[in-house]
Amino acid sequence: MSNRRKFLHSSLLGSLGLLLTKKAGAAMSSPVFDNETVTGHPVVISTWDTGLEANKGAWEVLGKNGSALDAVEAGVRVTESSINCCVGLGANPDRDGFVTLDASIMDHQFNCGSVAFLERIKHPISVARRVMEKTPHVMLVGSGAQEFAVAEGFPLEPQVLSDDAKKSYAEWLKKSEYKPVINIENTPGHTAPAEHGPSAPSRLPNGDWNHDTIGMVAMDAMGNLSGSCTTSGMGFKMRGRLGDSPIIGAGLYVDNEVGAVTATGQGEDVIRICGSHSVVEYMRQGMSPEQACRMAVEKINRIKGAKAKEIQVAFIAINKKGETGAFALQKGFSYAIKTNTVEKMVEVKSLI
Ligand code: GLY
């Protein structure tokens, strides 16, 4: 299906979705979309609508005055656990038919850990944390990361694709063409709420996930920041490909004096500008989280030129005051926020 047809299809289904979401939202304690700014802590934010459920997981920790580090691990584990989701073992495989996972985690003291090209392990984020806490290294990849995980007691899961991933892969094999789709959801025009409920992941009409990552950043009751990011990477990528998510400074960065940032979208273009680190540095210069995220997106837009319209990138950020913000290249990105008083999706402004 062409991108334009996909968009029209999404728009039609999405309008219906919005109506149903509003109806479902009436029974909920908080609106699904409400773009009012939130400041203070504890606070947790995470990318895409899968973030709503993930934030609940994080809140099990933050709501009991737990640490931001424990919260961001617990939060994204919720998403990794879902076999029918866009990250974790249920996700789309690489072009050779294998699911390979990347994840990173960072705390308020510049401690960080990551894993990449990890296969058959359900919770890469927890392996990343063990790398941070139990090794002298920051990053382990491939079979070495898997051996470490197994030695740490993580079960080796069967090497099978989820039913949805099998279907997507069979469909992809017909053309075997690597052509990442522009990640969109969550705005009016998003199909998932009508089909699956407000916090369910969504697939594009052709069966592909319309994103493959969850990034989460949080500030705890002590005012400390941490972040996590976990992904299956771009569907049908070359075997061995890594994106931004496991790379500290690209997919995730935390400086407890300034703020915490994570990224989603086309990893190669986030890596090019050390995206999350750049956003932290823009905040250090005095920019708000949204302005800082916008600066990074504008830089990617300049670099990509005419090709910018073919990709999506987005950043979400919390600064030291507990202010949150985000910015995306394309329309259709939103993030989930949870505090003591607020639980909602925030629709994000975009350049294009
Ligand atoms: N942002 C996820 C990836 O590019 O793999």
Residues whose N, C-alpha, C, O or C-beta is under 5 A from the ligand:
A	BS01	LIG	T213 T231 G233 M234 G243 D244 S245 T264 G265 Q266 G267 E268
